Structure formats: structure tokens, C-alpha cells
């Protein structure tokens, strides 16, 4: 099924009638396995450092976006 909403609905109905596995548990196990793959070989502090770096990169992008919007508005009001 290509439609994720329809697949989720069908999986839920199948679980309700006892013909399938719990879709929430399946999704949880998929998330855990993806996380383990991403963190393969890293220690706890290395994972934390990588996550903090990503957070600060996103903060920097937000600040850059705000500066660009401010400069655009300032240029429009200056005309």
C-alpha cells in the first residue's frame, strides 16, 4: 500500500480483530532499530555531543533566517 494513512488504518483494523500485530509496537521497534543503527559504536557522551551539535546548528539556522527576514523588511521600509 502506498498510502501511509490507509496502511495505518488497515493495520489497526487487523490488530483490532486479532489478525495482525500491534502497529504501535511495530513502529516502536522500527524506531529503536533505526536509533541503534545511527548510534552504532558511539558511547553515551558521543551521542549527546552529536545531538547537541545538531541542536546548535538548528539554532544557528533559525538566527540566520531571522536576520535575513529583518534585513529584507529593513530594506523594504528604507525605500
C-alpha positions as CSV (number, residue, x, y, z in Angstrom):
1,X,0.0,0.0,0.0
2,X,1.4,3.4,-1.0
3,X,-0.9,5.5,1.2
4,X,0.5,5.5,4.8
5,X,-2.8,6.6,6.3
6,X,-4.7,3.7,4.7
7,X,-1.9,1.3,5.7
8,X,-2.2,2.5,9.3
9,X,-5.9,2.2,9.2
10,X,-5.8,-1.4,7.8
11,X,-3.1,-2.4,10.3
12,X,-5.2,-1.0,13.1
13,X,-8.3,-2.8,12.0
14,X,-6.4,-6.1,11.6
15,X,-5.0,-5.8,15.1
16,X,-8.4,-5.0,16.5
17,X,-9.8,-8.2,15.0
18,X,-6.8,-10.2,16.1
19,X,-5.5,-10.8,12.6
20,X,-2.3,-8.7,12.9
21,X,0.4,-7.4,15.2
22,X,0.1,-4.2,17.3
23,X,1.1,-1.4,14.8
24,X,2.2,0.8,17.7
25,X,4.7,-1.9,18.9
26,X,5.9,-2.5,15.3
27,X,6.5,1.3,14.9
28,X,8.3,1.5,18.2
29,X,10.6,-1.4,17.3
30,X,11.4,0.2,13.9
31,X,12.3,3.5,15.7
32,X,14.6,1.6,18.2
33,X,16.4,-0.3,15.5
34,X,16.9,2.9,13.4
35,X,18.3,4.6,16.6
36,X,20.7,1.7,17.2
37,X,21.9,1.8,13.6
38,X,22.5,5.6,13.9
39,X,24.3,5.2,17.2
40,X,26.4,2.2,16.2
41,X,29.7,2.2,18.1
42,X,29.2,5.5,19.9
43,X,29.3,6.0,23.6
44,X,26.8,7.9,25.6
45,X,28.7,11.2,25.7
46,X,29.5,11.0,22.0
47,X,25.8,10.6,21.2
48,X,25.0,13.6,23.5
49,X,27.7,15.7,21.8
50,X,26.4,14.8,18.3
51,X,22.8,15.7,19.4
52,X,23.9,19.0,21.0
53,X,25.8,19.9,17.9
54,X,22.7,19.3,15.8
55,X,20.6,21.4,18.1
56,X,23.0,24.3,17.9
57,X,23.2,24.0,14.1
58,X,19.4,24.4,14.0
59,X,19.6,27.4,16.4
60,X,22.1,29.0,14.1
61,X,19.8,28.4,11.1
62,X,16.9,30.0,12.9
63,X,19.0,33.0,13.8
64,X,20.2,33.3,10.2
65,X,16.6,33.1,8.9
66,X,15.6,35.8,11.4
67,X,18.5,38.1,10.3
68,X,17.5,37.6,6.7
69,X,13.9,38.5,7.3
70,X,14.9,41.5,9.3
71,X,17.2,42.7,6.6
72,X,14.5,42.3,3.9
73,X,12.0,44.2,6.0
74,X,14.5,46.9,6.7
75,X,15.3,47.2,3.0
76,X,11.6,47.4,2.1
77,X,10.9,50.2,4.7
78,X,14.0,52.1,3.7
79,X,12.8,52.6,0.1
